[in-house]
Amino acid sequence: MSTPTTLFHAAVAATGITPPDVIEDDGNLHRFSSNGKPSNQDGWYVLYGDGVPAGSFGCWRNGWSQTWSSKPDTAMTQAERDAHRQRIHAMKAQRDVEQSQRQQQARQTAAALWQAAAPAMQHEYLARKGIKPHGARCDGHRLVVPLRDVDGTLHSLQTIAPDGDKRFLPGGRVAGCYHSMGKPQGVLVVCEGFATGASIHEATGHAVAVAFNAGNLLPVAQALHGKYPALRIIVAADDDWRTDGNPGLTKATQAAQAVGGDLSKPDFGDNRQEKATDFNDLHQLCGLDAVKACIDGAATASTDNGWPDPVPLPSGLPPVAPFDAELLPKALRGWVADIADRMQCPPDFTAVGALVALSSLIGARAVVKPKARDDWAVPPNLWGAIVGRPGVMKSPALSEVLKPLQRLEKTEREKWQAAHEAWQLDCKVAELAAKANEKQAAAQAAKDPAKARALLQPANNLTAEPTMRRYVVNDATVEKLAELLTVNPWGTLVYRDEIHGLLCSMDKQGQEGARGFYLTGYDGNQGHAVDRIGRGESFVPRVCLAMLGGIQPGKVQSYVRDAVAGGAGDDGLLQRFGLTVWPDVNREFVYVDRWPDTPPSRRHGRCLSA
């Protein structure tokens, strides 16, 4: 019978590395030999045996890792999925800490060994390969080659024994590190091995970066391209013609394509020896001129000799990935899922509505600073749209999501109504008092002008007219919106059940100003001034508008075409709908008739009221 440990053991073995003999499921990080050699401890794994058994494993030497679970994510409950993801984070943290410690120890060891090593003058490996030292040193009988990053930091060493056996320092960083020969002057060659790089450098005079293995060609090429973007990069491949998949040529091609570089491989002619694969082999068999000819003939990398066979065009839309509740704040997850279940609508609809509604409450009260050392600040203002055909519960979903805002607005309106009625009474009282004072002033005008003037002074105890906070606006002209935002400076939500009507109204001739107003409202931190001869001047200190609505696929097509093809709609309006979803609606309808889930609703209510 298969157990979690035997299944995990099989998963490790399936990747091609040598698994440990014994697997411990105690949740701790364990090292093992990834290649079966006793001196190797580059393999690692973590396995949890309780709950849903899960783990991860990898190899520090190759720089890769993989996760494993005894149960697929789709078969887990939400609680199991949450626990599994927490474990994945914990395992990654363990691995990162261990890797950081190993790399730090390797840097210290490398610095000490490199400092103690002497410049290489003679060495059996150099003599056998027919090359010069090119910056290598000797530590006893071992040739020592440094691994540095683009900033020149020494991270590790490669030692080469007289018989050619090569080893890296345990735990040392390899990815993106290289050994350089010469200074770049127009051309930079990236290759695998030290002897290969020496042969290329001696044959061409070009600067060479030794990446040490095929898997490191891509990271090294990308790092050097980032540092020297103007240099022509040539990736010199090992032609592993007798190895399945030819990893040397495959990895070199990928590296060259990634940086827009050229590719070169050794040409041994018709009488090629079985073990002849790299440029040092070509150097020893055919001389340095043959090496130079191949590098000079480097050309743009190509993986295909011709066009692939044609395939039919897809007849339908690609599937949409299911909504991941982890994208939502914890306070919203249960509430959003509960509404989607009761409404039998995609959770994408309720999630977008909840986030846009929450952003409208925050408005311009808070800002996000994308840069640590910059004064650039952005209000967390969101626009959202849900796309779907009629009958997929767009309107009911959004109506349910907006109920908390509607309750807030109802409470606010009741308070405002009471305050406004009291204010109107105060105004009436002040008016009556003013009339009485006017009569008294008329009687005192001749006898005591000073007293008459005092009686005619306007009352200064009358409060300003109460204003009402608006949480949601459904149908308002731009002029009225500007007026509302003057007394709601932190912003509000514009909600349209069918947002197509609002978009059409902004497309009409003469509504260019309205379109510009909404574009400004998305930014949330700019003022808006209007000057008219008849109506004078009006100014809104801050225009902050969140926007939400539904739309049908056919109606949104024209806007998408205009936005992507440089048409009249290519002004950024459509792109501002950053939370736009068009989920697949293909699940079987289930009749659900139950009361709302109270705890999630209360958590959400507390979140909105905070």
Beta strands, then each sheet from edge to edge (+ up, - down):
strand 1: 26-32
strand 2: 43-48
strand 3: 54-59
strand 4: 64-69
strand 5: 118-119
strand 6: 137-139
strand 7: 142-148
strand 8: 154-160
strand 9: 166-168
strand 10: 179-181
strand 11: 187-191
strand 12: 207-210
strand 13: 232-236
strand 14: 262-264
strand 15: 299-300
strand 16: 383-387
strand 17: 472-473
strand 18: 492-498
strand 19: 526-532
strand 20: 536-543
strand 21: 545-551
strand 22: 579-581
sheet 1: 1+ 2- 3+ 4-
sheet 2: 5+ 6- 7+ 8- 9+
sheet 3: 10+ 12- 11- 13- 14- 15+
sheet 4: 17+ 18+ 21+ 16+ 22+
sheet 5: 19+ 20-
end
